[in-house]
Amino acid sequence: MIADRSAAPAPRVTFRISPLTVFAALGLAVCATPFATGAPLLWLVYLVPIGMIVWTLRVRTTVDTEAVTVRRVLGRRRVPWSEISSLRLGDRARVSAVLADGAELRLPAVHIRDLPQLAAASGGRLPDPAGE
């Protein structure tokens, strides 16, 4: 028996920053060790790789049929699809949601290449840019 795919709900999609950034931050911490041990307060240089790791693990965009949720290092914002009027494609392949009041909400970790996934997760609220 073949299941009807149109009856299945659209999946929830989470866009994250590449976890390889954590390895880059750890490499930076190892390379900073000789510098950090040079003087009493130079250990503060370790705050840079720690900040990179926290940013990588925390920042994401989650899309479902009800809303778009943007999570940043500090805070989170959930915007229902009814408040999103369009998407803006920016420089460096960045994507922002244009809200009904004209404000823009940057969607972290979402790039132009992710638009078909974004359209599928929106439950038909966004057209598929591939036209399929």
C-alpha positions in Angstrom: 0.0 0.0 0.0 1.4 3.4 -1.0 1.0 6.2 1.6 -0.3 9.5 0.5 2.6 12.0 0.9 0.4 15.1 0.6 -1.3 14.2 4.0 2.0 14.0 5.8 2.9 17.2 7.7 5.9 19.2 6.5 9.0 18.4 8.5 10.6 20.8 11.0 14.0 21.9 9.7 16.8 23.3 11.8 19.6 25.3 10.1 22.8 25.3 12.1 26.3 26.7 11.8 28.8 24.0 10.8 30.1 22.1 13.8 33.5 22.1 12.2 33.8 25.6 13.6 34.2 24.1 17.0 37.4 22.3 15.8 38.7 25.6 14.4 38.1 27.2 17.8 39.9 24.4 19.6 42.8 24.8 17.1 42.9 28.5 17.9 43.0 27.8 21.6 45.9 25.4 21.2 47.8 28.0 19.0 47.1 30.7 21.5 48.5 28.8 24.5 52.1 30.1 24.1 50.8 33.6 24.0 48.3 33.1 26.8 51.0 32.0 29.2 53.3 35.0 28.4 51.8 37.4 31.0 49.3 37.3 33.9 46.2 38.6 32.0 46.9 37.1 28.6 44.9 34.0 29.5 41.9 36.2 28.5 42.7 35.4 24.9 40.9 32.0 25.6 37.6 34.0 25.7 37.8 34.2 21.8 37.6 30.5 21.1 35.1 30.0 24.0 32.9 32.6 22.4 33.3 30.9 19.0 32.2 27.6 20.5 29.2 29.1 22.3 28.1 30.9 19.2 28.4 27.8 17.0 26.4 25.6 19.4 23.7 28.2 20.2 22.9 30.1 17.0 20.3 28.4 14.7 17.1 28.9 12.7 14.2 26.5 13.1 11.4 26.4 10.5 8.1 24.6 10.7 4.6 25.1 9.3 3.6 27.5 12.1 6.6 29.8 12.5 10.2 30.7 12.1 12.3 30.6 15.2 15.6 32.4 15.3 17.9 31.6 18.2 20.9 33.8 18.9 23.6 33.7 21.5 21.4 35.7 23.9 17.7 35.2 23.3 15.3 33.8 20.9 12.5 35.1 18.6 9.6 33.2 17.2 7.8 34.8 14.2 4.6 33.3 12.8 4.4 33.0 9.1 1.5 35.5 9.0 4.0 38.2 10.1 6.5 37.4 7.3 5.8 39.2 4.0 8.8 38.0 2.0 12.4 36.9 2.0 15.4 39.1 1.2 18.4 37.6 -0.4 21.5 39.6 0.8 25.1 39.6 0.0 27.3 36.6 0.8 24.3 34.3 0.2 22.5 35.5 3.4 18.8 35.3 3.8 16.6 37.6 5.9 12.8 37.5 6.5 11.0 40.8 5.8 8.3 41.3 8.4 4.9 42.9 7.8 6.1 46.1 9.5 9.0 46.4 7.1 11.7 45.3 9.6 14.2 42.6 8.6 15.0 39.5 10.6 18.2 37.8 9.6 18.0 34.1 9.5 21.3 32.8 10.8 22.8 29.7 9.2 20.3 30.0 6.3 21.8 30.5 2.9 20.4 30.8 -0.6 21.2 27.1 -1.3 18.8 26.3 1.6 15.8 27.9 0.0 14.2 24.6 -1.3 14.4 23.1 2.2 13.0 26.3 3.7 10.1 26.2 1.2 9.4 22.6 2.0 9.4 23.2 5.8 7.1 26.2 5.4 4.2 24.0 4.5 3.5 25.8 1.2 3.7 29.3 2.6 6.9 29.9 0.5 7.1 28.9 -3.1 9.7 26.4 -4.1 12.4 28.3 -5.9 13.3 25.2 -7.9 9.8 25.2 -9.4 9.2 21.5 -8.7 
